[in-house]
Amino acid sequence: MQSVRSFFLTLSGITFVAIIALFTASITIALAGILSVMLLARALTVSLRMKPVPVRAKARDERMRVWNDGRGTIIDM
């Protein structure tokens, strides 16, 4: 009777460890799948993002204006 009880206790322990290992593996695979989908979506959105058009301001006056208003020197470029 003792050996049968020991056998079933060992079998239940091994079964429990196997179930926990399968659960951990399935969670790991699910997280890896979610992360890979997010990485793919980010790569696609970065490549599809429109690039900004460069804006060039035209200079109205080439000279620099400098004046003092009494509180400090002002330089207008």
C-alpha positions in Angstrom: 0.0 0.0 0.0 2.9 2.4 0.8 4.5 1.8 -2.6 1.2 2.5 -4.4 0.7 5.7 -2.5 4.3 6.8 -3.1 3.8 6.0 -6.9 0.7 8.1 -7.2 2.2 10.9 -5.1 5.3 10.9 -7.4 3.0 10.7 -10.5 0.9 13.6 -9.3 4.0 15.7 -8.6 5.5 15.1 -12.0 2.1 15.9 -13.6 1.9 19.1 -11.7 5.4 20.2 -12.7 4.5 19.3 -16.4 1.3 21.3 -16.3 3.1 24.3 -14.8 5.9 24.0 -17.4 3.3 23.9 -20.3 1.5 26.9 -18.8 4.7 28.9 -18.6 5.7 27.9 -22.1 2.3 28.9 -23.5 2.5 32.3 -21.7 6.0 32.9 -23.1 4.9 32.0 -26.6 1.8 34.3 -26.3 3.9 37.2 -25.1 6.5 36.7 -27.8 3.7 36.7 -30.4 2.2 39.9 -29.0 5.6 41.6 -28.9 6.5 40.6 -32.5 3.1 41.9 -33.8 3.7 45.2 -32.0 7.3 45.4 -33.4 6.0 44.7 -36.9 3.3 47.3 -36.6 5.8 49.9 -35.3 8.1 49.2 -38.2 5.3 49.6 -40.7 4.0 52.8 -39.2 7.5 54.3 -39.1 8.1 53.5 -42.8 4.7 54.8 -43.8 5.0 58.1 -41.9 5.1 61.1 -44.1 8.3 63.0 -44.0 8.1 66.7 -43.2 8.7 69.2 -46.0 11.7 71.4 -45.4 10.8 75.0 -45.1 13.3 77.7 -46.0 12.8 81.2 -44.7 13.9 84.0 -47.0 16.0 86.7 -45.5 14.3 90.2 -45.8 17.3 92.1 -44.8 20.9 90.9 -44.7 22.1 93.3 -42.0 21.7 92.8 -38.3 20.0 95.4 -36.2 21.3 96.1 -32.7 19.8 98.6 -30.2 19.7 99.3 -26.5 16.3 99.9 -24.9 17.8 100.9 -21.5 17.3 97.5 -20.0 19.7 95.6 -22.2 21.1 95.2 -25.7 18.7 93.8 -28.2 20.1 92.0 -31.3 17.6 91.4 -34.1 18.9 88.9 -36.6 
